[in-house]
Amino acid sequence: MSDEKLLPKIGDKLIHNFRKREGCITAEVISVDAKRGNVTLKIGQEIYSSLSSAAQAISGHANNGWTYWGLKKQKPKKQKPKKQRAR
């Protein structure tokens, strides 16, 4: 597992704040496999076997679960250098 990822502890609450709509969702960590880097979450009555499967169930599309739940910093998009105009 990469050094950039933060492994949560059982009982931790993970919160995802939506960017395009108001609100947030909270998930509870119910198991952690440190060797494999697998985290099982519970949201309401549903149990998800990975961070990514929980994120996909909420958003409706594939996501990197580590960045979705704020456990890994997202790399900033590379900016293309601006072309300077000739004067």
N, C-alpha and C positions, 0 to 999 in steps of 0.2 A: 504494500500500500504506500502511496506517495506521502511524503512528509507534509504536503500542503493540505491534506485532509485531516479533519478533526473527528475522531471516533467518539460518538456519544456514549453515555452510560445508560444502563437500564433504568427506566423511570424518568429520563429526561423528556422534556416537552420540546418538540421542534415546531417552529412557527414559520409559515410561508405567507408573506404579505404580497397580495396580488398587485401587479403593476398597472394593468389596464382596466381594473375595476376595483371598487372599494371592498375592503374586508381582508380577512386572513383566514387561514385554516391551521389548526393545531393537531399534531400527531404525537402519540406517546411511544417511546422506544420500549419494546417489550423483550427483545433479545439482541445480543451483539456477539458476532463471531469475529474476534480480533484477527485470527489467522487468515481468514478468507476475506475480511473486510465487509462482511454482510451484516446488515441491520434490518430487523423486522419491526414494522410499525403497526400501530392500531389507531384507526381514525373512526370515531364513533364505535360501531359494532363490527366494522370490517378490519381484517388483519391482512397486511401486505408483506410479502416475503422479502421485499427489497425497497430501498429508497426510491429507485426508479419506477417500480410498479405502482407505488403509492402516488408519485408525481404524475404518472401517465393517467391513472384513474381520475385524478382531480382535473388535470388540464385537457385531457382528451387526445393528447399526442405525446410522442416520445420525448423524454427529458433526461438530462443527466441528473440523477437524484441527489448527488453530492452538492451540486451547485444550487439546485432547486430548493433544498432545505437549508442552505447557507452553511454547509459543513466544509465547503471548498470554495476558495475565492475564484470567481470567474475571471479569466484572462481578458484584459481590455482588448477591444478590436483594434487592429493595427490601422493607423491613419495613413492614408497615402500622402506623401509630401505634396504641399501645394506648389503649383508651378508659378514662378514669378514672371510677371509680365515684363516684356521689354519696354523700356521708356524711350 
